[in-house]
Amino acid sequence: MSDRNITFYHSPNTRSVGTLTLLEELGAPYELKVFNMKGETRSPEYLAINPMGKVPAIKHGDALITEQAAIFMYLADLFPEAGLAPAIGDPLRGPYLRWMVFYGSCFEPAIVDKASNHKPERPGMVPYGDYDTMLDTVVAQLAKGPYWLGEKFSAADVLWGGSLGWTTGFKLVPALPEISAYIERVSSRPAAQRARARDAELAETLRRQGR
């Protein structure tokens, strides 16, 4: 597919800003479709895009991609010249895929359970084992280098840097020194700063429109 124009479905002040940041890092062309979280993401128009009513979502040609990690992997592979995804055959490809999937299969479920004050189940009944082990695994990976894959910045850092920023802000993850320093490294990048400024503009536009 030679056309690399992306349609990006976004809500300001949500996790979707991570995809906005990735698009900035990639220098990718995109058309923005903005929905608020006050009901527009539950509208028939948006549910036809994502029946879960969640953002982000993207379309590339006839391909519709939802789920944050899938979007990140798809976009990083679509723009290989940006160097944000190890290529097949690169020794870092497997670890990269591991940590992208670990985010949705272990990190997010653990965070949701913690936020909901769910009583811990037996580790064998929980996809992430237990919260403390999940967090120790994250911190151990951060201790290996400045970025998620060591010295190499990748799309994994856009995913994890933004997510750790949100979750430490809500005190669902402790602001340990390794985590705080990592968030600062990722959030201070020019693309992240541009994305936050753009997101604030979009939120203000929705406010003025009464949406």
Secondary structure, 3 states (H helix, E strand, C coil): CCCCCEEEEECCCCCCHHHHHHHHHHCCCEEEEECCCCCHHHCHHHHCCCCCCCCCEEEECCEEEECHHHHHHHHHHHCHHHCCCCCCCCCCHHHHHHHHHHHHHHHHHHHHHHHCCCCCCCHHHCCCCCHHHHHHHHHHHHCCCCECEECECCHHHHHHHHHHHHHHHCCCCCCCHHHHHHHHHHHCCHHHHHHHHHHHHHHHHHHHCCC
